[in-house]
Amino acid sequence: MNALSIRNLRKTYNNGFEALKGINLDVEQGDFFALLGPNGAGKSTAIGIISSLVNSTSGSVSIFGHDLQLDRDKAKSCLGVVPQEINFNQFDTVKTIVFNQAGYYGIPRKRALERTEVVLKQMDLWDKRDTVSRRLSGGMKRRVMIARAMVHEPKLLILDEPTAGVDIEIRRSMWKMMQALNDSGTTIILTTHYLEEAESLCRNIAIIDQGHIVEHSDMSSLLARLHVDHFVLDLAESLQNIPSIPGYKIELVSDKVLNVIVPKEIGLNALFNELSQLNIRVLSLKNKSNRLEQLFMDLIGSSSEGAV
Amino acid sequence: MNVLIPLRTIIVKEIVRFVRIWPQTLLPPAITTALYFLIFGELIGSRIGMVDGASYMNYIVPGVVIMSVISHSYANVVSSFYSTKFQRNIEELLVAPVPNWVILFGYVTGGVIRGLLVGSVVALISLLFTDIQVNNIAIALSIAFLTSIVFALAGFINAILAESFDDISIIPNFVLTPLSYLGGVFFSVDMLTNIWQTLSKGNPILYMVNTFRYGLIGVSDVNIELAYLITSGFIVILASSSLFMLHKGVGIKN
């Protein structure tokens, strides 16, 4: 069964702006799914409609087989949403925020208290349960929103840029948290501007641009489409001139650092052979940028050209 | 889903909110109305003498009580629901399977409870200045209850339509307060000239004030049955409008 099915979803705002132009999307149960797109592409509108925060113009959304219009209560009960912006009452305590949300889902008081304790412990917030939420750090506030979204045990969790603006340490810990939730069976849809995040966490991906889905496939086949890899080489000695090696595009970043574009059909062996013959000793190498970023730019670029 | 659980959650949340900020919500009306009773009732009232067979102090007590009910029922809902919209925690309710009528019922109940609580505080303070023999407790309580529903609903609609904090103060300052003061809180419409008497009959607050006054001291300028009809009519119209706006997502959804 699909965790999410979207059919011919359209949204035209009152000012005439057409944010979604008939998108179709399926997310399988248990998936860790990335929904990517540049700002203004339509992904926030799509998430808004799935979360019942935005009215669609036409089309349908079904969550675990429950139509959002016809079987509203069951559809909503399957869904948890972690929004991009902090949207809880900052004068309430952490425990109140999560406990009240359980109440909105009709969970009886005793069970709601149990679930509140479970999710706050899971998010490492139990010690902060009586703290007024505005006194929390940015990372803790985001974890409160995840705890709140998880309190009714949703089968599908949507995280809208959950790591935006948080430091690297918190981001890494949130990645672990999201991975653990997915491992426990929760289907996750993630939107993010950090493509490295999508590449390392998600199995499937959709890219939305100008109201259309321009790509919808699994991550590995998408990445396999890249014909080149970018590497940065740290050298033992300074170089005065850029070495010329047929088949490779080489740039000198600094006197001891080279940027090399490696065609996949040639690979790295020939490069190292040539560098050895030139007496250039390589200390280390790393992938320059995440591969998804390149594909993303290619897809968005071609989509824009098509639109023109 | 058992809808009583989200309903109770909203009501408890609302009560906790206005009790938590009691220096802003419960204390000011106590002080303001004590001053009303002292200045208008004791000092000026003693020179005015009797109005419709009641002492001026006894005459204004019901008006001041119901005016407090009106303003606090309205203020509670308009400020609470608008803040919920402004801070975007309305999204907590919209993503959950909470029916629209439960949202409306919950917020209105919060406003009704605060309005009646403040009305009770004001009534207790009035006992420091006068001793009222209640004429008809059922009429007094029922019209106070219905009046608080009307203005809690009106506050809800104001909050839905408001786009800034200025918008939630315009109606209380420029509509509610003038209508309350001109609604027979401090005077009988018989004291007015014909044209003003006729205009006053178009003010719904006049009917609520006078029916409550009838319940407390047995004096009224209006027909009691008509007052119930008008108040109930407003409840039906305002509740239907609120539900329609929630259904359409006016002011809360794009």
Boltz contact constraints between the chains, C-beta under 6 A:
constraints:
  - contact:
      token1: [A, 51]
      token2: [B, 95]
      max_distance: 6.0
  - contact:
      token1: [A, 52]
      token2: [B, 94]
      max_distance: 6.0
  - contact:
      token1: [A, 52]
      token2: [B, 95]
      max_distance: 6.0
  - contact:
      token1: [A, 53]
      token2: [B, 91]
      max_distance: 6.0
  - contact:
      token1: [A, 53]
      token2: [B, 94]
      max_distance: 6.0
  - contact:
      token1: [A, 54]
      token2: [B, 254]
      max_distance: 6.0
  - contact:
      token1: [A, 55]
      token2: [B, 249]
      max_distance: 6.0
  - contact:
      token1: [A, 55]
      token2: [B, 253]
      max_distance: 6.0
  - contact:
      token1: [A, 73]
      token2: [B, 1]
      max_distance: 6.0
  - contact:
      token1: [A, 73]
      token2: [B, 97]
      max_distance: 6.0
  - contact:
      token1: [A, 76]
      token2: [B, 97]
      max_distance: 6.0
  - contact:
      token1: [A, 77]
      token2: [B, 97]
      max_distance: 6.0
  - contact:
      token1: [A, 81]
      token2: [B, 95]
      max_distance: 6.0
  - contact:
      token1: [A, 87]
      token2: [B, 88]
      max_distance: 6.0
  - contact:
      token1: [A, 87]
      token2: [B, 89]
      max_distance: 6.0
  - contact:
      token1: [A, 87]
      token2: [B, 91]
      max_distance: 6.0
  - contact:
      token1: [A, 88]
      token2: [B, 89]
      max_distance: 6.0
  - contact:
      token1: [A, 89]
      token2: [B, 89]
      max_distance: 6.0
  - contact:
      token1: [A, 100]
      token2: [B, 9]
      max_distance: 6.0
  - contact:
      token1: [A, 100]
      token2: [B, 13]
      max_distance: 6.0
  - contact:
      token1: [A, 101]
      token2: [B, 92]
      max_distance: 6.0
  - contact:
      token1: [A, 103]
      token2: [B, 5]
      max_distance: 6.0
  - contact:
      token1: [A, 103]
      token2: [B, 6]
      max_distance: 6.0
  - contact:
      token1: [A, 103]
      token2: [B, 9]
      max_distance: 6.0
  - contact:
      token1: [A, 104]
      token2: [B, 6]
      max_distance: 6.0
  - contact:
      token1: [A, 104]
      token2: [B, 96]
      max_distance: 6.0
  - contact:
      token1: [A, 104]
      token2: [B, 98]
      max_distance: 6.0
  - contact:
      token1: [A, 105]
      token2: [B, 96]
      max_distance: 6.0
  - contact:
      token1: [A, 106]
      token2: [B, 1]
      max_distance: 6.0
  - contact:
      token1: [A, 106]
      token2: [B, 2]
      max_distance: 6.0
  - contact:
      token1: [A, 106]
      token2: [B, 5]
      max_distance: 6.0
